[in-house]
């Protein structure tokens, strides 16, 4: 069964001496009933309208158990919680002068007794009652269906969410908040009111977040055919929210730093980050809320898929090449070390002690890379057919990563059986590549050996299904050559995906008049480490000619790192460092390319950070790396600066060069 359903769950939140009181109504059909609960004061239990005596149930620190229940019944539970004493920042807690909730992963059990697990989905109606002067804004999930003023200065708001959801998506916010308002017209013609609530001092800094929300809604309709389903959409941005951002159904809650921005105080990167985070949480409405996880081991089902979707969105909103470079840089900085350390774990872990430690770069970023590989293998058209089938099968259900992969297989006809290993095995695979060319036959051979280091609990690793996207460049002209495997008829495309499924494989390409320069792992087509022997000339050639933006940048960074590390060695030995003329010539060739994205040029000119350089040294010479970077910037980058400023007149490039001098762009 794909999840369990409690058809209705009613919540009534009343302010009683600043303490909320929550009766919950649900329909369930077990012989015995065990509900999760933590830190609650139980006031009463009523079954089918009648109070239960204390000998009918057992309460302990983690649960409420009713041993005997009829086949069908209505249960009303009244509990008392103290949000001011809740310092766990999970459940309902007081933050500054407001009340808010954080229920993922197991916070709802701190509000009332319930089935606090993701595979139990229910429709929620929430009634909020509070002092109007203290809490003038009362928000929850779904649509507002009723508001009224009550006696003694209280007021009431009723919210109804008609779509089944797990308890971790419940949200409540009460406080004195200001808001900005806009609207979005869906493709079906519905007008959706949009509001961003925040502290009054931040209300003039929400315009970019609102624009990002509207762009996200339009993009999801255009690219995935997914229309927003509720009548309103609310965002709350508060400075004291502890989780960063949360995709509660119809009521996304953010820390203010992910929403508020003004040109006077925010950088371009701040604006890009806000756009991406707003999109990520909105995209969860379908990939996470409408279709959710059967259990927390499936967390990457919603997070990996949604990270991939927000990366697609960001690529469409800005420079696709630069956004891809940023994603890979983050993966290598955070996820690769995680895979190489004592906390290495698969995308779908097999066990955990503390669920809140589950929100890792492996689950999110590596999970997104696995979805990207499926997209690369199937192509956009077949991938979207798979997504359509996924929603058709599983809307309103709690499912698994296997269900997602099966939808992709069934929609496209592709065999992804070996691909599931990515969800099961930890570690970063390594691809060792060598090549040779037979001039007499025109055959070029690419030898690929894959391996994966041992990780905790996993020693004997199975070969991964790795998508190795390649191109072959003409060594004279630098243009892409047709890529045709030996024995294939016709002329191949200039970029090709090789399916690496074995520990050792060889690929033979025919129809070549001379030895090509390989462009491997184009677009960073798989989250692997590439091991290949490339000399300075090959790196310079790739920097000057590779048509793949990521590999052009990669060649430039690899070459720059090599040049800087030579300077470190020279300084350590007391030798006078010299300018690497071939490197500056390669940079100059990039700057003369009017067809290149200026943002990509800025990334190519960015000097590798001290951290990146240090990772390539057996023993880190901290001062030497610092001095070598400074020399490289002053000499190599300085030499091409007149060309950058005079020929292209691009402020973006100039800013990038200036920022590397202080280490701002290089990460020091």
N, C-alpha and C positions, 0 to 999 in steps of 0.2 A: 504494500500500500504506500502511496506517495503522501505520507503525512496523515495526521488526524485532524478532525475539525470539531471545534466547539462552536456551534452555529451562532451564538450571541454571547458577548461579554460586555456587560454594562458596568460602568464605573461612575460613581458619584463622589466627587471631591468637594468636601465642605470645610471651610475655614472655621475651626473651633479652637479658640485661643491660639491661633496660628498653627494648629496641628490639623492635617487633613484626615478625614475619616472616609474609608473606601469600602462600600459594599460591592461585591462582584457577583453578577448573575451569569450562569452558564448552563448549557445543556450537555450532559455527558452520559455514557451508557456502560460503565464498568460494573463488575461485581463489588470491587473495593476501590476506593478513591484515594490517591496520594497526590497532594498538591505541594509544589515547592513554596517555601517561605523562609525568610531570614530577617531577624531583628524586628519582628512584628509583635504588637500587642493585640491579641485576639479579643474582640469585644462580644461578638455573638455569631452563631451559625444558625441559619434557618433553611430547612429543606421542605419544599412544597408549602412554604408559608408558615411552617411550624418550627419553633425553636428546638435545637438538639441539646439534650442533656450532656454533661461532660463525660459520661461513661460511653457515649456513642462515638467518640473520636479521641485521637491521640495527637498531641502537639509536641514536637521536639525542636531542636535548634535549626533544622533545615526543612521541616515539612509539617504538613497537617494531613493526617490519615483518618479517613472514615471507613471503618472495616466493612460495614454492611450497607449497601445502597440498593434501591430498586433498579429495575432495568432502565427507567427513564424518570428524571426528576429535575426540578429547578432548585438551585443552590444559591443562597445569598450569604455572603461572608462580610462581616464588618470588622475592619481592623483600624488600628491607630498607629501612626508613624510620626516621628519627630524629625522633620527635614533639617532643623537647625543642628541637631546632634549627629546627623549623617555626614561623617567626614570621609567616607569612602568615595564620595562623588559618583556613586552608582545608585540607581534608583531615583527617588525623589529627594532633592536636597536644596538647601538655601544657598544662593550664591549672590553675595552683595545684598541688594534689597529685593531680589526676585526669587521665585521658585522655578526650578526646571528639573528635567529628568534626563538620565542617560541609562537606557535599558539594555543596550548591547554590551556584553553578551548575556549576562545573567542578572540584570538589574531589576527586572519587573518583580521578582520574588521579594524584593525589599519594599514593594508598594502594597501588594496583597498576595494572598495565596492563590496560586494558579499553576497551570502546566507551563513552566518557564523553559521551554525548549523550542527550537525553530520549526519543528515539523508539526506543531499544533497551531492551526490557523483559525482565527475567529474574526467576526465582524464586531467592531467596537462602537458603542455609543457612550460618550463621556459627558457627564454633567459637572460643571465646575462652579462652585459658589465661594465667594470671597468678599472681603471688605473692598468696596469700590474705590475708596480714597487711597488704599494701600496697593491694591492690585487691580488697576483699571483695565488692564488687558488680560484676557483669559483665552488661551489658545490650546488646541489639541489637534488630533488627527482628523482628516476628512473634511466634511463640509459643515459650515455653521448653519444650524437649523432653528435655533431659538436663542434669544437674549431677552432679559428683563431685569428691572430693578426690583429688589425685595425690601422688606422692612429693615429698620435699624442700620441702614447704610450698606447693606449687602447687595450684590447683584449676581446674576446667574447666566451662564453660557452653556449651551448644549451643542456638542459636535458629534457628527455621525460619519463613520467611515464604512461605506457599503462593501468594500473589498476585503476579503479574508486576508489576515496578516498574522505573523507570529508575534508573540509578546515583546520581543526585542525592538520592534518598530513602534511601540507605543510612545507617545510624547505628550508632555504637558509643560506649558510655560505660563507663569502668572507674574505680572510686574508692571511697573510704570515705564512703559516703552513708547518711544516715538516711532514713526514709520514713514517710508516713501512708498508710493503706489504707482503701478502701471498696469498694463493689460497685454494679453497675447491672444491673437485670433488664430485658432487652429485651422488646419486644412478643411475640416468639416464645417467651419463657420462658427464654432463656439467661441465666445469671448471669455477668457479666463482672467479674473482679477489676480494681480501679483502684488504682494506686499513684502517688504523687508523691514522687520522690526529691530530696533537697536536702542542703545542709550541715546538720549536727546543730543548729547554732544557729538555723536557720530553720524547723525542722520543726513548731514550734507556730504558724506563720503561714500554713499552707497550707489551712486549712478553707474559706475563701471560694473559692479556686481549685478545690478538689474539688467544692464545690457547683455552681460554674459549669460544670465538666465534665459533671456529671450532668444539669444543666439543658440543656446543649447536646445531649447524646445523646438525651434525651427529645424535645426540640424537633425535631431532625432526623428522628426517626421520625414524629412527629405531622404535621409540615408537609410534608416531602418523601418520607416513606415509606422513609427510608434507615436501615437498621439497621447497627450496627457489625459488622464481619465477622471479626475475630480473636477469640481466646479471652481475651486480656488487653489492657489499655491502660496504658501507662506514660508518665509525664511526668518529665523531669529538669529541675530548676531550680537553676542554679549562678550564682554571682555573677560569674564570669569569662567566661561565654559571650558571644561577640562579635557574634552576629547578631540579638539580640533574641528571636526565636522561630523555630522550624523544624518543619515538619510531617512529619518522617520517619515512615514507616509504622509505626504501633504504638508509636513511641518519640518523642514530641514533646520537643524540647529548648528550654528557655527561659532567658533571663537572669532571675535571681531577682527583679528588680524587676517583672516581669510576672506573678509568681506569689505572692510573699509579701506579706502585709498583716495588720496588727492594728489594732483601733480606736484604740489609743493613739497611733499614728504615721501612719495612713493616712486620707486624706480620702474623701468620697463619690465624688469623681471617680476616685480611685485604684481603688476597688472596681469602679466601672463599667468602667474601662479594663481591669482584669484579666479581668473577665467577658467583655468583647468579644474580647480577644486569645486567651484560652483557647478560646472558641467558634470563632474564625477558624481556628486551627490544627487543631482537631478536624474542622471542616467540610471541610477539605482532604482528609480520608480518601476522600471521593467526588469532589469537584470539585478535582482536582489529582493524587490518587494512583491511584484506580481508573481515572479518565480523565485523561490527562496531555497535555502539549504535544508536538506533532510536532517543534518546534524552539523556540529561545528567542525568536524573533520573535512567537510565539504566547503569550508570558508572561501577557498579560491574560486569556487563556482560563481560566486557573486563578485568577489573583489578582483580576481584576475581578469575576468571578462569585462568588468566595468572600467578597470584601469586601461585595458586595451581600447575600449570605446572612447574614453576621454583622451587618450593619446591620438586616436584618429581625428577626433574633433579639433584638438589643438593643432595638429598638422594642417587641417583645412583652414583654420583661422589665421595661421601665420606661415612661417617658413617651415615646410615639411622636413627639409634636410636638417635644419638646426634643431627642431623639436626632437627628431630621431636621435641626433647626437646627444642631446640633453638626457633623453631616456636611457641611452646606453651608458653614458657617463655615470648616472645615478645607479644603474644596475651594477656596474663594475665597482663603484665606490662602496655600496652598501650590501648588495646581495652576494657578490662573489666572495668577499671575506666571510660572510655568514655560511656559505656553502663549504668553505675551507676550514671552518673552526669547529669547536666542540659542540656547538648548538646547531650543526647542520641537520636539516630535516627535509623530507620530501614536500612537494607542493601540497599533497594530501597526507598529512602526518597520520601515524597509526595510534598515537597516544599523547596525552598531555596531563600535566598536573594542575596548571593554572591556565584557564582559557584566555585570560586577558594577555598572556604572553604569546598568544597565537598570531597576533597581528604583525607579521614579519615581512621583510623585503622578499623572502622566498614566496610566501603566499600571494603577495600583491604583485611585485614587479616580475618575478620569474613566472608566476602564473599568467601574467599578461603576455609574456614572451611566448609561452606555449600556445595561447590562443592566437597570437600573431602567426605562429608557424602553421597552424591550421588554415588561417586566412591565406597565407602565402601558397600553401600546397593546393588548396581548392580553387583559389582565385576569388575575386570579389563576388561574382555572380553566384557561384555555387555556395560560397560561405553565407550569403544572405538567404539563399534557399534553406540552408541549414538552420539559420536563426529563425526564419519563419516557421519551420517545422518544430523547432524547440518551443516557441511560444504557443503554437497550436496544440501541442501535446501536453504542455506542462503549466499553462496559465492557471494560477491559483493553487499550485502544488509546491511541495517541498521535495527537492530532488537532489541528484548527485552529479559529480563531474562525469561519471560514466554515462548518465542520461544525456548530458550535453554532447559528448563525443559521439554517442549513438545517433543523435539527431543529425549531426554533420555527416556521418557515414551514410545514413539512410537517404538523406536528401541528395547527396552527391554521387553515391555509388563507390566512394573511395574506401579502401581498407586501412583503417587507423588502429588495427589491433596492436601493432608494435608501438604505436605512438603513445599508448596509455602508460608506458614505462616512465614517461616524464612525470606523471603524477605519483609514481610509486618510489622512485629512486632519488636520493639526495646527491649532491655533488655537482660540480661544474665539469662537463665533459671537455676533453682536450682532443683537438684534431691536429695530428702531425701530418703535414703534407709535403710530398716531394714530387718532382716531375722530370720528364725527359722527352726529347724530341728526336724522331728518326727522320732525317732529311731525305733518305732514299724512298720512304713510303709516304711522307707527309703526315705521319701519325704522331700525335702529341698525347702522352700518357700522364695522367694525374693519379698518384698513389695516395690514398687517404687511410690513416690508421687512427681509430678512436679509442680512447681510454677514459676512465673516470677514477679518481683517487678514492681510497676507502674513506667511509664516513661512519660516524658512530652507529653501530648496529647493522651496518651494511658493508660487507667485505667483497663478496663475489657479485660484481655488477654485470647486468645484462647489457648488450649494446643498445644504445638509444637509436631512435629513428630521427635522424638529423637532416634538416633541409639545408644543403650547401648551395647557395645561389652564387653562380660564377659568371664571369665574362672573360673573354680572351682578347687582349689588345694587340694590334699590329705593332711590332717593335720599331718600325720606321715612321709610320704616320701617327700612331697613338689612337687610331680609331678602333672601335669594336669590330671584331671579326665574327662571322657566323659560327655558332657553336653547334656542331653536328657530331653525335656519337658515331663511332665506326659502325658501318652497316646500315645506317639510316639513309633513306632516300630523300633527296631534296636539300635545300639550304636551310640550316637551322636559324633560330632567332639569335640575337646578340647577347641575350641574358638567359640563363638556363638554371633550373633547379635540379640538383643531383640528390637523389635519395640515398643517404648513407645509413645502412641498417646493420652492417656487419662490423666486426672488429677491424678487418682489413678489406679494402675494396680498391679496385683500379678502374679508372674510366679512360677509355681511348677515344680520341677525337681525330677525325679524318678531314682531308681536303685542305690542309694548311701548307702554304708554300714556305714558311719559315717559322722558327720557334716563337710562339706567342708569349706575351707577358700576362700572367694570370691575374685576374681581379677576383679574389676569393671572399666569400661571406658577404656579398653585396647587401647593403641595407642592414647589416648585422642580422642575417636571416635566421640565426639560431643563437641561444645564449651559451656559447662555448668559448674556449680559449683556442686561438689559432696559433699553431707552432709551425713556422716556415722560415727558411733561411733566405733573407733578402738583403742584398748589398745596397750601398748608398745609391748607386745608379738606378736600381729598380725602384727604390722608394721615391727618388726624385722624378722618375718617369710617371709613377702613379700620381704623385702630387700635381704634376703638370697636365696629365692627360686623362685620368680615370673619369669616365662619364658618370660613375656612381658617386653621388655627393658624399655619402658616408665613407667610402673607401678612399676618396680623395683626401678627406679630412684625416682619416686614420693614417694614411701614408705620410702626411705632413707632420702629424704628432709623433709618429714613430721616428721619423727622420730628425725632427727637432730634439727629441729626447736623446737620440744617439749623439747628436752634435754637442748637446749640453753636457752629457756625461763624459765626453772626451775632454771638454774644458775642465770638468771637475778633476779628471786624472792629471791634466797638465798642471793645474794649480797645486795639486797635492805633491807633484814631483818637482815643483819649483820652476816649471817651464813657462815661458810666455805663451798664453793662449793666442790662437790665430783665428781669424774670420774664416768660416767655411764657405768659400765662394760658390761651389755648386749648390749649396742649400739656398743661398740668397738668390741665385739665378732661378731656381725652381719656384721660389716665392714670387719673384718678379714675373714669371710666366703666368702665374695665377692672377696677378693684378692686371695683366693686359687682357684678360678674358672678360669682355663686356657682357657675355651671356651668363656669367655666374651670379648667383644670388648674393647681394652685398652682405646679408647676414651670415652666409656661409663663409665668405671671405674673412669676415671678422673672426669667426671661429677658427679658421685655418691660421690666422695671424696670432691667435692667442697662444702664449707661451705655456707649455705644460707646467702644471703646478709642482711645488716642491714635494708634495705627497706622492704624486704620480712618479716623479723622478726617484724618490727614495725607495719606492716599491721595487725598482729595478736594480737596486744595489744590495750586495751581500751584507755590507756594513755601511750604514748611512753616514756620509760626511755632511753634517748639517750645514756648517759654514761654507763648505765647498760648493754644495748645491745652491745655496743662496747667492754666493758670489758668481757662480757660473751662469745662473739665470740672469743676473744683472748684466753680465758681460754680453750674453746672447741678445738681450733686449737692446742694449746700447749699440752693438755692432751689427748683428744680422738684421734685426727688425728695424733698427735705425737706418740702415742702408736703403731699405725699400720704402721708408716713410715718405720721401718726396714723391715717389711714383704713386703711392696711395692717395696722398693729398692733392697732388697736382693733376694727375691724369684722370682719376675717377671722381675726385671731389665728393667723397662720401663721408659725411659726419659719423656714420655708424662705424666705419673702418677706423677713422681717426680716434674715436672714443675708445675702441677696443685696444688700439696700440697704446694710448695713454694709460689705460687702466692696467695693462700688464706691467708697466713701470713700477707701480705701487703694489702689485700683487693682487689687486682687487679682482681681476678677471681670472687670474691664474690659481686662485684658491689658497694663497699663502696666508 
